Amino acid sequence: KSGELPSDKVKRLDDIEFTWDANLHAWENGFNFLIRYKNEKGDCNVPAEEIFHGFSLGAWVYAQRSSASLTQTKKNRLDSLGFIWDPLADNWELGLSHLTAYKKKYNHCFVPPDFLVDGFNLGSWVSGQRSRKSILSSERVSRLEAQGMVWDVLAARWDQGFAYLSQYKEKHGHLSVKQK
């Protein structure tokens, strides 16, 4: 009834900071919790089930990602915090960046299964990419292959062992390789 109230009553309500738009107020409340979360955790990567200081921030973040009616102003405000619109794509890019750094350091992509970097299980991520190769986009496959991704580790290890054995025979003239 805000348009029907006499101006003196509107002023009295304004003076006590009455909320005229409950939806906007709820959004601002969620946004303020997201700011606090970022200040405490350092990012906006809010897990879906996150209850943050008693507020269902994970559900609020999910609602923002799936809202078709979010205004550009609200999107811009979320973007200014580093809001993650697609956490799966963000996680994939993080995995690729870790793989790139691993390749630069070790000069291969044979990442051990339990290899962790900054709390990220790169070994598990690489293994997951291998097992999902058939459903990865061609763009992702190309990006992984550009890093030297090894899709069939057993075959690659066999080829590597065969190359070492061939080098041994060339150097020593025989294949009687000692166990040690």
C-alpha positions as CSV (number, residue, x, y, z in Angstrom):
1,K,0.0,0.0,0.0
2,S,3.0,2.3,-0.3
3,G,1.3,4.4,-3.0
4,E,-1.9,4.8,-1.0
5,L,-0.4,5.9,2.4
6,P,-0.5,9.5,3.3
7,S,2.9,11.2,3.0
8,D,3.3,11.7,6.8
9,K,2.9,8.0,7.4
10,V,5.4,7.2,4.6
11,K,7.9,9.7,6.2
12,R,7.4,8.0,9.6
13,L,8.1,4.6,8.1
14,D,11.1,6.0,6.1
15,D,12.5,7.5,9.3
16,I,12.7,4.1,10.9
17,E,14.2,2.6,7.7
18,F,11.2,0.6,6.8
19,T,11.8,-1.9,3.9
20,W,9.5,-1.1,1.0
21,D,10.8,-3.9,-1.3
22,A,11.1,-7.2,0.7
23,N,12.6,-9.0,-2.3
24,L,15.3,-6.4,-2.8
25,H,16.0,-6.4,1.0
26,A,16.4,-10.2,1.0
27,W,18.8,-10.0,-2.0
28,E,20.9,-7.3,-0.3
29,N,21.0,-9.4,2.8
30,G,22.3,-12.4,0.8
31,F,24.8,-10.2,-1.0
32,N,26.1,-8.9,2.3
33,F,26.6,-12.4,3.6
34,L,28.5,-13.2,0.4
35,I,30.7,-10.2,1.0
36,R,31.4,-11.5,4.5
37,Y,32.1,-15.0,3.2
38,K,34.6,-13.7,0.7
39,N,36.3,-11.6,3.4
40,E,36.6,-14.7,5.6
41,K,37.3,-17.4,3.0
42,G,39.0,-15.4,0.2
43,D,36.7,-16.4,-2.6
44,C,33.0,-16.7,-3.7
45,N,33.2,-20.5,-4.2
46,V,30.3,-21.2,-1.8
47,P,29.4,-24.9,-1.5
48,A,25.7,-25.6,-2.2
49,E,25.0,-26.8,1.4
50,E,26.9,-23.9,3.1
51,I,25.2,-22.4,6.1
52,F,27.3,-19.3,6.8
53,H,26.7,-17.6,10.2
54,G,23.2,-19.0,10.3
55,F,22.3,-17.9,6.7
56,S,21.7,-20.5,3.9
57,L,24.3,-18.9,1.7
58,G,24.8,-21.9,-0.5
59,A,21.1,-21.9,-1.4
60,W,21.2,-18.1,-2.0
61,V,24.2,-18.5,-4.3
62,Y,22.5,-21.4,-6.2
63,A,19.4,-19.2,-6.7
64,Q,21.6,-16.4,-8.2
65,R,23.2,-18.8,-10.6
66,S,19.9,-20.1,-11.8
67,S,17.9,-16.9,-11.8
68,A,16.6,-15.8,-15.2
69,S,15.4,-12.5,-13.8
70,L,18.6,-11.3,-12.2
71,T,19.2,-7.7,-13.3
72,Q,22.4,-6.6,-15.0
73,T,23.2,-4.4,-12.0
74,K,23.0,-7.3,-9.6
75,K,25.1,-9.4,-12.0
76,N,27.7,-6.7,-12.1
77,R,27.8,-6.4,-8.4
78,L,28.2,-10.2,-8.1
79,D,30.9,-10.1,-10.8
80,S,32.8,-7.4,-8.8
81,L,33.2,-9.9,-6.0
82,G,34.5,-12.6,-8.3
83,F,31.3,-14.5,-8.2
84,I,31.6,-18.0,-9.7
85,W,28.7,-18.5,-12.2
86,D,29.7,-22.0,-13.2
87,P,31.6,-23.8,-10.5
88,L,32.2,-27.0,-12.6
89,A,33.8,-24.9,-15.4
90,D,35.8,-23.0,-12.9
91,N,37.0,-26.2,-11.3
92,W,38.0,-27.6,-14.7
93,E,40.0,-24.4,-15.5
94,L,41.7,-24.7,-12.1
95,G,42.6,-28.3,-12.8
96,L,44.0,-27.4,-16.2
97,S,46.1,-24.6,-14.7
98,H,47.5,-27.0,-12.1
99,L,48.3,-29.5,-14.9
100,T,50.0,-26.8,-16.9
101,A,52.2,-25.9,-13.9
102,Y,52.9,-29.6,-13.2
103,K,53.9,-30.2,-16.8
104,K,56.2,-27.2,-16.7
105,K,57.9,-28.4,-13.5
106,Y,58.1,-32.2,-14.3
107,N,58.1,-32.1,-18.1
108,H,55.3,-34.8,-18.3
109,C,51.7,-35.4,-17.5
110,F,52.1,-38.7,-15.6
111,V,50.5,-37.2,-12.5
112,P,50.5,-39.6,-9.5
113,P,46.9,-40.5,-8.4
114,D,47.3,-38.9,-5.0
115,F,49.2,-35.8,-6.1
116,L,47.9,-32.7,-4.3
117,V,48.7,-29.0,-5.1
118,D,47.3,-26.2,-2.9
119,G,44.7,-28.6,-1.6
120,F,43.6,-29.6,-5.1
121,N,43.8,-33.3,-5.9
122,L,45.4,-33.0,-9.3
123,G,46.0,-36.7,-9.6
124,S,42.3,-37.4,-9.2
125,W,41.4,-34.6,-11.6
126,V,43.7,-36.0,-14.3
127,S,42.3,-39.5,-13.8
128,G,38.8,-38.2,-14.0
129,Q,39.6,-36.4,-17.3
130,R,41.0,-39.7,-18.7
131,S,37.9,-41.7,-17.7
132,R,35.6,-39.1,-19.2
133,K,37.5,-38.5,-22.4
134,S,34.6,-39.8,-24.6
135,I,32.3,-37.1,-23.1
136,L,34.7,-34.2,-22.9
137,S,34.2,-31.5,-25.4
138,S,36.7,-31.5,-28.3
139,E,37.9,-28.1,-27.1
140,R,38.8,-29.6,-23.7
141,V,40.4,-32.6,-25.2
142,S,42.5,-30.3,-27.4
143,R,43.5,-28.2,-24.5
144,L,44.6,-31.2,-22.5
145,E,46.5,-32.7,-25.4
146,A,48.3,-29.4,-25.9
147,Q,49.7,-30.0,-22.4
148,G,50.8,-33.5,-23.4
149,M,47.9,-35.4,-21.7
150,V,48.5,-39.1,-21.7
151,W,45.2,-40.8,-22.2
152,D,46.4,-44.4,-21.9
153,V,48.9,-44.5,-19.2
154,L,49.7,-48.3,-19.4
155,A,50.3,-48.1,-23.1
156,A,52.5,-45.0,-22.7
157,R,54.5,-46.6,-19.9
158,W,55.0,-49.8,-22.0
159,D,56.2,-47.6,-25.0
160,Q,58.6,-45.8,-22.6
161,G,59.9,-49.1,-21.2
162,F,60.4,-50.4,-24.7
163,A,62.3,-47.3,-25.7
164,Y,64.6,-47.7,-22.7
165,L,65.1,-51.4,-23.5
166,S,66.0,-50.5,-27.1
167,Q,68.5,-47.9,-25.9
168,Y,70.0,-50.5,-23.5
169,K,70.4,-53.0,-26.4
170,E,72.0,-50.4,-28.6
171,K,74.5,-49.4,-25.9
172,H,75.3,-52.9,-24.6
173,G,74.6,-55.1,-27.6
174,H,72.3,-57.5,-25.6
175,L,69.1,-57.6,-23.6
176,S,70.4,-59.4,-20.5
177,V,69.4,-56.5,-18.3
178,K,70.3,-57.1,-14.6
179,Q,67.4,-56.8,-12.3
180,K,69.0,-53.9,-10.3
